[in-house]
Amino acid sequence: RSITLIINGRNLFANPITTTSKMKTAFVLATLFASASAFAPSAKSAVETRLFDGPGKINTKIDLDSPKVATMDSIEAGGKKVYCRCWQSGTFPLCDGAHMAHNKETGDNVGPLIVSVAKEE
């Protein structure tokens, strides 16, 4: 059997060494490469991540120029609010039921977050 490992156009196993040594060397190189890529910082910058427009993007219309959409709210005692989790609501961050059309179109099962505060006694 022969093993060929070519890096930068050079066959690293061109010298006559045993197959076992070649396999060990290939394993060590593969392990080093996998370890280095696992702990190396991502090549993408924060700006590229924020402005990502790929198929996995959830938020397609709310405060798109912001690096993070964060909302603070308060609820009075005895009050209740229903918050959007599908990012489709026209009244975001509050739910307007847009998730129902989203669920029908995609087969998803997303629904709102309902928060209530007990009445003070």
C-alpha positions in Angstrom: 0.0 0.0 0.0 1.1 3.6 -0.5 0.1 6.7 1.2 0.4 10.1 -0.4 0.2 13.4 1.5 0.7 16.4 -0.7 1.1 19.9 0.9 2.0 22.9 -1.2 2.5 20.6 -4.2 5.1 18.5 -2.5 4.7 14.8 -1.7 5.7 14.5 1.9 6.1 10.8 1.6 8.5 10.7 -1.4 11.3 9.4 0.8 11.3 5.6 1.3 10.0 5.0 4.8 7.8 2.3 6.1 4.0 2.3 5.7 3.6 2.3 9.5 5.7 5.4 9.8 3.8 7.1 7.0 0.5 6.3 8.7 1.7 7.6 12.0 3.0 10.8 10.4 -0.3 11.3 8.5 -2.2 10.8 11.8 -0.1 13.3 13.7 -0.4 15.9 10.9 -4.2 15.4 10.7 -4.5 15.7 14.5 -2.4 18.8 14.6 -4.4 20.4 11.8 -7.7 19.5 13.5 -6.5 20.8 16.9 -5.2 24.1 15.4 -8.4 24.8 13.5 -10.6 24.0 16.6 -8.8 26.6 18.7 -7.9 29.2 16.1 -10.0 32.4 16.0 -12.5 32.5 13.3 -11.5 34.3 10.1 -14.9 36.2 10.1 -15.0 39.5 11.8 -17.9 40.7 14.1 -19.1 43.0 11.3 -19.4 40.1 8.8 -21.3 38.0 11.4 -23.7 40.9 12.2 -24.5 41.5 8.5 -24.8 37.9 7.6 -27.6 37.4 5.0 -27.4 33.6 4.6 -30.2 31.0 4.8 -29.9 30.6 8.5 -30.7 34.2 9.3 -33.8 34.6 11.5 -34.2 38.4 11.8 -34.8 39.9 8.3 -36.4 43.2 9.2 -36.0 44.5 12.7 -33.2 47.0 13.6 -30.8 45.4 11.0 -28.1 48.0 11.5 -27.7 47.1 15.2 -25.1 44.4 16.2 -27.7 43.0 18.6 -31.4 43.6 19.0 -32.1 43.9 22.8 -35.3 45.2 24.3 -36.0 46.2 27.9 -39.6 46.3 29.1 -41.6 46.4 32.3 -44.8 44.9 33.3 -47.1 46.4 36.0 -48.5 44.1 38.8 -51.4 42.1 37.4 -50.3 42.8 33.8 -49.5 40.4 31.0 -47.5 40.8 27.8 -47.0 38.5 24.8 -43.6 38.7 23.1 -42.7 37.7 19.6 -40.2 34.9 19.1 -40.5 34.4 15.3 -39.1 37.9 14.3 -42.0 38.4 12.0 -44.3 40.6 14.1 -45.2 44.0 12.8 -45.4 45.1 16.5 -42.1 43.7 17.6 -41.1 43.0 20.3 -44.8 42.3 21.0 -46.5 39.4 19.2 -49.1 40.1 16.6 -49.7 36.5 15.6 -47.4 36.5 12.6 -45.9 33.2 13.8 -49.1 31.5 12.7 -48.5 32.3 9.0 -44.8 31.5 9.5 -45.7 28.1 11.0 -48.1 27.3 8.2 -45.5 28.2 5.5 -42.5 26.5 7.1 -44.0 23.6 9.1 -42.4 25.2 12.2 -44.1 25.3 15.6 -42.8 28.6 17.1 -45.1 30.6 19.4 -44.9 33.7 21.6 -43.4 34.1 25.0 -46.2 35.0 27.5 -45.1 36.9 30.6 -47.5 37.8 33.4 -47.0 39.4 36.8 -49.2 38.5 39.7 -51.4 41.2 41.2 -50.2 42.7 44.5 -52.3 41.8 47.5 
